[in-house]
Every structure is written in C-alpha cells, then in structure tokens.
Amino acid sequence: MKVVACYAVKGGVGKTAAAVNIAWLAARDGYRTLLWDLDSQAGATFLLRGRTKVKGGSRRLLQGKSDAARAIRETADPGLDLLPADTSYASTDVDLNAMKRSEHRVAKVLAGFALDYDLVILDCPAGLSLLSANIVHAADVVLVPIVPSPLSLRTLDQVVDLATQTNSDVDVMAFLSMVERRRALHRDVVDLLHGRYADVARTVVPNSALIERMGQRRRPIVATSPESTGAAAYRGLWGELATRLGLATARPDSA
C-alpha cells in the first residue's frame, strides 16, 4: 500500500481539489483507493458527498480504541472509499500530544488498511503541527501545492525541512497550482520554481472556474468535465505521481 499526503503549510492553495481528483483517477485506473480526510474543515468529505462523522472522534481513532474500518464509507465511484473528516479533528494536536509515540499514530491507523487498499490519499490540514509531522512520517510521497507567489519558495522550504527532520525516506513532490499564464508574475514564479527545485512537477494546474465549481457539483472535475484544461492537468499530475510511486496509469496524459 502506498500513501500520498496532500499537504501545504498555507491554506487555500488547491490541496483538497488535488486530493479528490487524484483519488478518483487512481480508482479509475483500478487501484483500491482510500481518501482519508484529516482536515476538520471537511472539504474532501463534502466533495465526495460524505457525512462528517467518525464514531468516537479523532482521539479514539488515533488511540486505536475505535475501529477505523467501521468509519470508512463507500463513495459513488467504484474502487474509491472515504474515511470522512470529523469536527473533533480541530483538537487533534492536543490529543496527539497526550499519546505515547505521538508521531506514529497516523501510521499505526494506516497499517490496519495495508491489505485492503493499494493507495491511500491523505487530505491534510494546512499549517505546521504535530499532526503534520505524523502525516509526513506515514507518507511515501508528500504532494505539495504551491501558488505562484514569491512566498511559495518559503512554504516549500518549510515542508522540505519538516520532511528532512521527520522522515528521511519520504519523497516531496511540489506542483504549481492556481496558475494564470497571462500574469507575468505567475510566469516568473513558474520558471523560478522549475529552475530551482528538481522535485517540482512539470504539470501546472491552472486557475479554473470549473475547478472552483467542484464545490457546487460535489464531484471531481475529472469526472464532470474530462475534456477541460483543469482535468487534463490533474491527469498529468496523477501520471507524474504514479511514476514516483511505481504505479501504472490506464491513460497516460500530460498538461
């Protein structure tokens, strides 16, 4: 089982949209896929039409005192399951701080799914916290959306530093999100990031009204508008990510 964490220090950068679309594409390609929504804002749960309820809340789940498998729900898409968010995730850092081996709790929960899924996508809350250290420790790849602004380099450096301190084996893969090619600043940042970091994906996700409308349709753009530039970008990103993970894709694509 491979684990991908969609994580960013800054919020509002397209993290949840990437998590949901990549999870859908992985399931389409035949991989048994679980999306675990770890963000108390529950964006991924909403987009996949789930209910924000985990029996016993995050504390009992991470302590191993509740059966995580019973909290998993099927989605409308074959092969794609959801472990929904819960409002109690807002206090996860407090709960983790009181637990033994607190940096390993997410990995311990995931170990219980190892025979059931080929791929787990973690949709993570923004910020630097004990939960984010847990997530990086558990992941094979940390997928980091970066918006095209001068501060992007700093936030990416923070994620790289966290990965170095937490899990030396994890692969950090950044990608540019919400890009408007007509803006000179955006073009400059794209060129700068691609020139400075070897681990920035070649795929660039555009600033798209169709991606924003995912919240209205509560469906991934790759399912509702497969011919759009946004959907092509997510297919390209999934292709690059699958290569990192050593997985095959049914329809290789590029953006």
C-alpha positions as CSV (number, residue, x, y, z in Angstrom):
1,M,0.0,0.0,0.0
2,K,1.3,3.4,-1.0
3,V,0.5,6.6,1.0
4,V,0.3,10.1,-0.5
5,A,-0.2,13.1,1.7
6,C,-1.7,16.2,0.1
7,Y,-0.2,18.8,2.4
8,A,0.6,22.5,2.4
9,V,1.7,25.0,5.0
10,K,-0.6,27.6,3.6
11,G,-4.3,27.1,3.1
12,G,-6.4,27.9,0.0
13,V,-3.9,26.6,-2.5
14,G,-5.9,23.8,-4.1
15,K,-4.8,20.9,-1.9
16,T,-8.3,19.3,-1.4
17,A,-9.1,19.6,-5.1
18,A,-5.9,17.8,-6.0
19,A,-6.5,15.1,-3.4
20,V,-10.1,14.4,-4.6
21,N,-9.2,14.4,-8.3
22,I,-6.1,12.2,-7.9
23,A,-8.0,9.7,-5.7
24,W,-10.7,9.5,-8.4
25,L,-8.2,8.9,-11.1
26,A,-6.4,6.2,-9.1
27,A,-9.6,4.4,-8.6
28,R,-10.4,4.7,-12.3
29,D,-7.1,3.1,-13.1
30,G,-8.1,0.1,-11.0
31,Y,-6.3,0.8,-7.7
32,R,-8.2,0.2,-4.5
33,T,-8.2,3.7,-3.2
34,L,-9.0,5.3,0.2
35,L,-9.2,9.0,0.8
36,W,-8.7,9.9,4.4
37,D,-10.0,13.4,5.1
38,L,-7.9,14.7,8.1
39,D,-9.0,18.3,7.8
40,S,-11.6,19.5,10.3
41,Q,-13.0,21.7,7.5
42,A,-14.0,18.5,5.8
43,G,-13.7,19.8,2.2
44,A,-12.9,16.4,0.7
45,T,-15.7,14.8,2.6
46,F,-18.1,17.4,1.2
47,L,-16.9,17.0,-2.4
48,L,-17.4,13.2,-2.2
49,R,-20.8,13.6,-0.6
50,G,-19.8,12.1,2.7
51,R,-21.1,12.8,6.2
52,T,-18.7,14.4,8.7
53,K,-19.0,11.9,11.5
54,V,-16.4,9.4,12.9
55,K,-17.7,7.4,15.9
56,G,-15.7,8.2,18.9
57,G,-14.0,11.2,17.1
58,S,-10.3,11.6,16.2
59,R,-9.0,10.9,19.7
60,R,-10.3,7.3,19.9
61,L,-9.4,6.7,16.3
62,L,-5.8,7.7,16.7
63,Q,-5.5,5.9,20.1
64,G,-6.7,2.7,18.4
65,K,-9.7,2.5,20.7
66,S,-12.2,2.6,17.8
67,D,-12.4,0.5,14.7
68,A,-11.3,2.8,11.8
69,A,-12.5,0.3,9.3
70,R,-16.1,0.8,10.5
71,A,-15.8,4.5,9.8
72,I,-14.9,4.0,6.1
73,R,-17.7,4.7,3.7
74,E,-18.1,3.8,0.0
75,T,-18.4,6.7,-2.5
76,A,-20.5,6.8,-5.7
77,D,-17.3,5.8,-7.6
78,P,-16.2,2.2,-7.8
79,G,-13.0,1.5,-6.0
80,L,-12.9,4.8,-4.1
81,D,-13.7,4.8,-0.4
82,L,-13.7,7.7,2.1
83,L,-12.7,7.9,5.7
84,P,-14.6,11.1,6.5
85,A,-13.5,14.1,8.5
86,D,-14.9,14.9,11.9
87,T,-15.1,18.2,13.7
88,S,-13.1,16.8,16.5
89,Y,-10.0,16.8,14.2
90,A,-9.7,20.5,15.2
91,S,-8.2,19.3,18.5
92,T,-6.1,16.6,17.1
93,D,-2.8,18.2,18.1
94,V,-3.9,18.3,21.8
95,D,-5.0,14.7,21.6
96,L,-1.7,13.6,20.0
97,N,0.4,15.4,22.5
98,A,-1.1,13.2,25.3
99,M,-0.4,9.9,23.5
100,K,2.7,7.7,23.6
101,R,4.7,7.6,20.4
102,S,2.6,10.5,19.2
103,E,4.4,10.9,15.9
104,H,3.4,7.4,14.8
105,R,-0.3,7.4,15.4
106,V,-1.4,8.1,11.8
107,A,0.9,5.4,10.5
108,K,-0.5,2.9,13.0
109,V,-4.0,3.5,11.8
110,L,-2.9,3.1,8.2
111,A,-1.2,-0.2,9.0
112,G,-4.6,-1.7,9.6
113,F,-5.6,-1.0,6.0
114,A,-2.5,-2.4,4.3
115,L,-4.2,-5.4,2.9
116,D,-7.4,-3.6,1.8
117,Y,-6.0,-0.8,-0.3
118,D,-3.4,-0.1,-2.9
119,L,-3.3,3.6,-2.4
120,V,-4.3,6.0,0.5
121,I,-4.6,9.7,-0.1
122,L,-4.4,11.9,3.0
123,D,-6.1,15.3,2.7
124,C,-4.3,17.2,5.4
125,P,-5.0,20.5,7.2
126,A,-2.7,23.4,6.5
127,G,0.0,24.6,8.9
128,L,2.9,23.1,10.9
129,S,1.8,20.9,13.7
130,L,2.2,17.5,15.4
131,L,-0.4,16.1,13.0
132,S,1.6,17.3,10.0
133,A,4.7,15.5,11.5
134,N,2.5,12.4,11.8
135,I,1.4,12.7,8.2
136,V,4.9,13.1,6.8
137,H,6.1,10.2,8.9
138,A,3.4,8.0,7.4
139,A,3.7,9.1,3.7
140,D,5.6,7.7,0.8
141,V,5.1,10.9,-1.1
142,V,4.1,14.4,0.2
143,L,2.3,16.2,-2.6
144,V,2.6,20.0,-2.1
145,P,0.6,22.5,-4.0
146,I,2.4,25.9,-4.4
147,V,0.6,29.0,-5.6
148,P,2.7,31.3,-7.9
149,S,3.8,34.0,-5.4
150,P,7.2,35.0,-4.0
151,L,6.3,33.3,-0.7
152,S,5.9,30.0,-2.4
153,L,9.6,29.2,-2.1
154,R,9.5,29.8,1.7
155,T,6.5,27.5,2.2
156,L,8.1,24.8,0.1
157,D,11.3,25.1,2.1
158,Q,9.3,24.6,5.3
159,V,7.8,21.4,4.0
160,V,11.2,20.1,2.9
161,D,12.7,20.9,6.3
162,L,9.8,19.1,8.0
163,A,10.3,16.1,5.8
164,T,14.1,16.0,6.5
165,Q,13.5,16.1,10.2
166,T,10.6,13.6,10.3
167,N,11.1,11.0,7.5
168,S,14.3,11.0,5.5
169,D,12.8,8.4,3.1
170,V,9.7,10.4,2.1
171,D,9.6,11.9,-1.4
172,V,8.4,15.6,-1.5
173,M,6.8,16.4,-4.8
174,A,5.6,20.0,-5.3
175,F,3.3,21.3,-8.1
176,L,2.2,24.7,-9.1
177,S,-1.5,25.4,-8.5
178,M,-4.0,28.1,-9.5
179,V,-1.7,29.5,-12.2
180,E,-2.7,32.2,-14.6
181,R,-0.3,32.2,-17.5
182,R,-1.3,35.6,-18.6
183,R,0.1,37.2,-15.5
184,A,3.9,38.0,-15.7
185,L,4.4,37.3,-12.0
186,H,2.9,33.8,-12.4
187,R,5.1,33.0,-15.4
188,D,8.2,34.2,-13.5
189,V,7.5,32.1,-10.4
190,V,6.8,29.0,-12.6
191,D,10.2,29.5,-14.2
192,L,11.9,30.1,-10.9
193,L,10.5,27.0,-9.2
194,H,11.2,24.8,-12.1
195,G,14.7,26.1,-12.3
196,R,15.5,25.9,-8.5
197,Y,13.8,22.6,-7.5
198,A,14.2,19.3,-9.2
199,D,11.2,17.8,-7.4
200,V,8.6,20.3,-8.8
201,A,6.1,18.5,-11.2
202,R,6.2,19.6,-14.8
203,T,2.4,19.7,-14.7
204,V,0.8,23.0,-13.8
205,V,-2.7,23.2,-12.5
206,P,-4.5,26.4,-13.9
207,N,-6.7,28.8,-12.1
208,S,-10.0,27.5,-13.4
209,A,-13.7,28.4,-12.9
210,L,-14.5,24.7,-13.5
211,I,-12.3,23.6,-10.6
212,E,-14.0,26.2,-8.4
213,R,-17.4,24.8,-9.4
214,M,-16.5,21.4,-7.9
215,G,-18.0,22.8,-4.7
216,Q,-21.3,23.3,-6.5
217,R,-21.4,19.9,-8.2
218,R,-19.7,18.0,-5.4
219,R,-17.8,15.9,-8.0
220,P,-14.2,15.8,-9.2
221,I,-13.6,17.8,-12.4
222,V,-12.0,14.8,-14.0
223,A,-15.5,13.1,-13.8
224,T,-17.7,16.1,-14.8
225,S,-15.5,17.9,-17.3
226,P,-12.9,15.4,-18.6
227,E,-12.0,17.4,-21.7
228,S,-11.3,20.6,-19.7
229,T,-7.8,22.0,-19.2
230,G,-8.2,21.5,-15.4
231,A,-9.0,17.8,-15.8
232,A,-6.1,17.4,-18.2
233,A,-3.8,19.0,-15.6
234,Y,-4.9,16.6,-12.9
235,R,-4.4,13.6,-15.2
236,G,-0.9,14.9,-15.9
237,L,-0.2,15.3,-12.2
238,W,-1.5,11.8,-11.5
239,G,0.7,10.4,-14.2
240,E,3.8,12.1,-12.7
241,L,2.8,10.9,-9.2
242,A,2.1,7.4,-10.3
243,T,5.6,7.3,-11.8
244,R,7.1,8.3,-8.5
245,L,5.1,5.5,-6.8
246,G,6.0,2.9,-9.4
247,L,2.4,2.6,-10.5
248,A,0.9,2.3,-13.9
249,T,-1.9,4.6,-15.3
250,A,-4.6,3.5,-17.7
251,R,-4.4,6.6,-19.8
252,P,-1.1,8.5,-19.5
253,D,-1.6,12.2,-20.1
254,S,0.2,15.5,-19.8
255,A,-0.8,19.1,-19.2
